[in-house]
């Protein structure tokens, strides 16, 4: 099934949601969570954006 492209927000604020299959936990170990935060930090270095909550 093809996904429809998201519309660009005038406010430039987007909600990004992560969920495990069958609502399972995404982070099984502390190191999983730390790796996720590292990816966010690296992404912020490449692109200018703000994280309001996580």
N, C-alpha and C positions, 0 to 999 in steps of 0.2 A: 504494500500500500504506500502510495506517495504522500509525503507530508506537504502541507501548504506552507510557503515561506512566511515567517513572522513579519508582522508589520512593524515599521520603525516607530518608536515612541517619541512623541513631541517633547516629553519631559526627560527623555534618555534614562528613565528609571525602569529597570526590568526585574522581575521576580524569577529567580532560578531555583528550582526545587530538585533535590536529589532524593530518590527513594529506592530502597532495595526491592528485589523481586519478592512478591508476597509479603511486602512490608517488613522484610527481614532487616536486621541491623546492617548498616553500611560499614561501620568501623568496628572490626572485631577485636582489634588490639590498639593500644595507645599509639603505637608506631603507625598504624593506618591513618589515624586522625592527624598525627604530626606531618605525615607525607602530604595529606590533603592541604593543610595550611601552607606547606612549602610550595605547592603548586600555585596557590593563590598569590603568595609573595612574589614568585617568579613571574607570574602573569602581570602583576601590577608594575613590575619593572619594565616590561615590554609595552604595555598599553596603559593609558591613563584612565583609571576608573576608581570609584569609591565603593567600599563594602559597608553597607549600613547595618547589617546584622547577619549572623550566621548561626 
